[in-house]
Amino acid sequence: MIGSGYWFNSIVVTYGYAGSGKYGWSAKAGFYDGGFANNALAASSLSTQGELTTRYVTANEPGVDKEASVEVVLAILADLTTMGIKQFEVFAPETSMKTTIIVMAQEGGPVPDEDSLVPLRELAQFLNLDIMTDFDE
């Protein structure tokens, strides 16, 4: 466990090539310590950060009743929780910042169609997260 002194505020979900002619989803979340730009060498108080990513691009599979885009987000959230890393609004409740799912397309690759974004939008609504796309829909 990393501990409760770390926070994250977004999960980036990317639509990209999964191999064998298929496209799928990957996810990542950056996390940060509570130091908020501490860089006091004399006090040995240096801020740290990290990134948690899915290892592979995961495509939907015929006959499997799971949505790859949702599963990669849930995998990241499960590991962040296990590691003790909190959503920023839980870490610092006095702020108005809300955790966001950011959907992107792999550079040079196709953009996911609107139908494929529906499960992510539903997940964001269920988890009370914001969602935004970083490509032209």
Secondary structure, DSSP 8 states (H G I E B T S, - for coil): ---TTEEE-EEEEEEEEEETTEEEEEEEEEEEETTSS-EETTTTEE--EEEEE-SS-B---TT--S-HHHHHHHHHHHHHHHTT-EEHHHHSTTS----EEEEEE-TTS----HHHHHHHHHHHHHHT-EEEESS--
